[in-house]
Amino acid sequence: MEPRDAYKYCLICGGKLKKSTECVICTQCGYRIYFNPAPANAVIIENDKGDILLVRRGVEPQKGFWDLPGGFIKPHETFEESVRREIREELGCELKNIKFISALPNTYPFQGVNIPTLDIFASAELVTYELSASDDIDSFQFFSPTEIPFDEIAFESTKRAIKEYLTRG
């Protein structure tokens, strides 16, 4: 279901909503609910051999598929703060040299609603290679660039970001 179809009544006054492509508008008080993308982060981490770290998702959506470590950016959090927090939560380690790669649109199906996201990708280095799977990942593995299982990657934006990263060298 699209976000505009998920809203039934105005959050302010409980009035009926008129739908448009960008938002829903209350017919009584005029309040607008926009469908801006939710910002998310994902990090490409290489080991000394140039292998890329992927994590196996332990939760829906796409449970069991490979992904880059990362997650949603919280309110009042910078991109870099969110990257550090997510990697600490998922892998129990710290990062250095975080560098922006690209930002790509995506759709994140969550509880029956297709949430638009803006996935912001970065590269970074691990401070230490002592990793432990926690939070919402089941496991992790480093893959050589030629062995990345693109057909088992969870999201199109992630596939695209990894391919772009590899072609840039």
Secondary structure by P-SEA (a helix, b strand, c coil): cccccccccccccccbbbbcccbbbbcccbbbbbbcbbbbbbbbbbcccbbbbbbcccccccccccccccccccccccaaaaaaaaaaaacccccccccccbbbbbbbbccccbbbbbcccbbbbbccccccccccccbbbbbccccccccccccaaaaaaaaaaaaac
